Amino acid sequence: MSDWRGWGSEIKERFNKELAPESLGSDFVDYQEYFGEDFTIDHLLKIQEVKAKALIAGAIADFPEYLFDQLGVMQNTPGMPTIAKGLENLTDFLEQRFAE
């Protein structure tokens, strides 16, 4: 088995844990203590929305580095095609996927 890395799944799992009721409840109490009783669950959900959008922006910004890291791992995996062939396969997959 090759040494493919998938950092995004770790970030997603951590974010999902932050959305668990226990975690949201604890965060809500912390924010309410800081901002006062006017702070509502709607405010907390807006904060979580901003965090989610920041994670998406970060993933988009990191994608080129992630892609080339994965291509390097692929190149070092026995029996895998060259980087050029890997990019060609990726292009074919994306063209087919988005043509549907």
C-alpha positions as CSV (number, residue, x, y, z in Angstrom):
1,M,0.0,0.0,0.0
2,S,1.3,3.5,-0.8
3,D,2.0,6.3,1.6
4,W,-0.9,8.6,0.5
5,R,-1.5,11.4,2.9
6,G,-4.9,13.0,3.5
7,W,-4.6,15.9,5.9
8,G,-8.0,17.3,5.0
9,S,-9.8,14.5,6.7
10,E,-8.1,15.3,10.1
11,I,-9.2,18.9,9.8
12,K,-12.7,17.9,9.0
13,E,-12.9,15.5,11.9
14,R,-11.7,18.2,14.3
15,F,-14.2,20.7,12.9
16,N,-17.0,18.2,13.2
17,K,-16.1,17.6,16.9
18,E,-16.4,21.3,17.4
19,L,-20.0,21.1,16.1
20,A,-21.0,18.4,18.6
21,P,-23.6,19.6,21.1
22,E,-21.2,19.3,24.1
23,S,-18.6,21.4,22.4
24,L,-21.0,24.0,21.1
25,G,-22.5,24.2,24.6
26,S,-19.2,24.8,26.2
27,D,-18.2,27.3,23.6
28,F,-21.5,29.1,24.0
29,V,-21.0,29.5,27.8
30,D,-17.4,30.8,27.2
31,Y,-18.6,33.4,24.6
32,Q,-21.6,34.4,26.7
33,E,-19.3,34.9,29.7
34,Y,-17.1,37.1,27.6
35,F,-19.7,39.0,25.6
36,G,-22.6,38.9,28.1
37,E,-26.1,37.5,28.0
38,D,-26.9,39.3,24.8
39,F,-24.7,36.7,23.0
40,T,-27.0,34.1,21.5
41,I,-26.7,30.7,19.8
42,D,-27.2,32.5,16.5
43,H,-24.1,34.5,17.1
44,L,-22.1,31.3,17.9
45,L,-23.4,29.7,14.7
46,K,-22.3,32.7,12.7
47,I,-18.8,32.3,14.3
48,Q,-18.8,28.6,13.2
49,E,-19.9,29.7,9.7
50,V,-16.9,32.1,9.5
51,K,-14.6,29.3,10.7
52,A,-16.0,26.9,8.1
53,K,-15.4,29.5,5.3
54,A,-11.9,30.1,6.5
55,L,-11.2,26.3,6.4
56,I,-12.5,26.2,2.8
57,A,-10.4,29.2,1.8
58,G,-7.3,27.6,3.5
59,A,-7.9,24.3,1.6
60,I,-8.2,26.1,-1.7
61,A,-5.0,28.0,-1.0
62,D,-3.1,24.9,0.1
63,F,-4.4,22.7,-2.8
64,P,-1.4,23.3,-5.2
65,E,1.1,22.2,-2.5
66,Y,-1.1,19.3,-1.5
67,L,-1.4,18.2,-5.1
68,F,2.4,18.3,-5.7
69,D,3.0,16.5,-2.4
70,Q,0.6,13.7,-3.5
71,L,2.3,13.5,-6.9
72,G,5.7,13.1,-5.2
73,V,4.3,10.3,-3.0
74,M,2.8,8.7,-6.1
75,Q,6.1,9.0,-8.0
76,N,7.8,7.1,-5.1
77,T,5.3,4.3,-5.1
78,P,6.3,1.2,-7.0
79,G,4.1,0.5,-10.0
80,M,2.6,4.0,-10.2
81,P,2.8,6.1,-13.4
82,T,5.0,9.1,-14.0
83,I,3.9,12.5,-12.7
84,A,3.0,13.5,-16.2
85,K,0.8,10.4,-16.6
86,G,-0.7,11.0,-13.2
87,L,-1.6,14.6,-14.1
88,E,-3.1,13.3,-17.4
89,N,-5.2,10.7,-15.4
90,L,-6.3,13.4,-13.1
91,T,-7.3,15.7,-15.9
92,D,-9.3,12.9,-17.6
93,F,-11.1,12.2,-14.4
94,L,-12.0,15.8,-13.7
95,E,-13.2,16.3,-17.3
96,Q,-15.3,13.2,-17.1
97,R,-16.6,14.2,-13.6
98,F,-17.6,17.7,-14.5
99,A,-19.0,16.8,-17.9
100,E,-21.8,14.7,-16.1
